[in-house]
Amino acid sequence: MAGMSFALLQQQLDRAVSGASGYVLSLVDKLKANADAAPASEPDPGCDAKDAADNGCAALPAELLQHIFNFLDIDTLVITIPLVCKPWKAEVERYGMETRASRKLLDQRTDLAALGSPVSATHLYLALRGRNFLRNPAFRRECNTQLLELGRQTWNRWKRDAWVVSHTSKDGLSWEQPPAGFVSSGGRGRDPPPPPVPYGGGGVRLGERVQQQLKGLLSGLTAAAAAARGATEPAAQPEPEQQQQQQQGEEQRAAAHEQSPTSCIATSADWCEVMQVVDLDWELQRRGLSAAQAAALLDAELSLRLSVHVGARSDFRGQFSVGLLLDEGDPSGAVPQMQSFVMRPGRYSFFSGRVRCEGQDGWLRFEHRVTACPRGFRRALVLLRGRCAGAPPPPPAAAEDAAGERPAVEPAEAESGAGVAGARAAPPVFCGAKFACAELVFE
């Protein structure tokens, strides 16, 4: 039986290698055909390096470019590739977004051009889907509060903070990095969540803003002092080795940031909740769209997706609820409540109810899609609630050791409080559901 399985696997592998080789050979033949068909010409003295690079890029067949683009992440495809040459930029606009954005989203460009400056496919994709509408989607404590967002008329807690903790839940929530209570995958839990789509707006922390201003002031004072001394020598440039070391250090810091452990917000035994209010109209205008274009997109009945990863410790179950409200917004800044939300045209309401985590020591992805957003909505409210649903059931009697010895305290006894006094440890405070990696994007 094993021999047959191995033979079948070998046959499938040979078939896959043969198919890949045939595909590569066909691309090589196309490149040779294009090279033979192109007439040899002397270089044009008036043709600069940029035009020469464009001509060289244009020689690549579209099929090959499309195959290459499929391996690229969205940031590289949208930001870096258009800078290579004009043909690649045109190919990204023509094909690169076709497989990543819905046709309904891309068809909005014609209507948007009549309301303001033309909007490219890449710009439209980054504004609505390639960037998150949720601030602090990774649930990092240092990125949640004291956000200085210029352009706001008011600066209340719903606009200053990303995730706003309910006044009844402040003692029942904990920001964790890495998440506590996991055993699998080196303490990360089963199916750890990937990094979320980054937030697309501004939002500079007050501390970072002050540091930037101090650095600018120090640079100005240094330049003024050098001018007062009549210094005519040029500023010392770093050595090539120093430049290389600085570049390596930046790359290492970026890699360490990408490989940093998952951060989350953990709940306790009782129900705890966090909320975030998203002014979608204001967010779209901050992403380069005019007020008329932002309003047209929100009234186009596009699809909206909300997703969040929910986890539970290895020694406790978790229970959670997810809510999403869409409304027309309130100039006074008042925030609607899920219990008293009144439905009317231009509004949408969703509440998942109480959902139990499917298993302990791991993560699951919860997702909700709004197929067609109501016309007239301008704001979204995301609600996350969690608590502990109790300890897992005790292992069966067969799990006892072969000698038939009984442990000092059974798991059931530890849960109920029975057993030898002092033999069991107190349960952790933050033993409820955990939330990580949240996303709110259009499709």
Order of alpha helices (4+ residues) and beta strands (2+ residues): alpha-alpha-alpha-alpha-alpha-alpha-alpha-beta-alpha-beta-beta-alpha-beta-alpha-alpha-beta-beta-alpha-alpha-beta-beta-beta-beta-beta-beta-alpha-beta
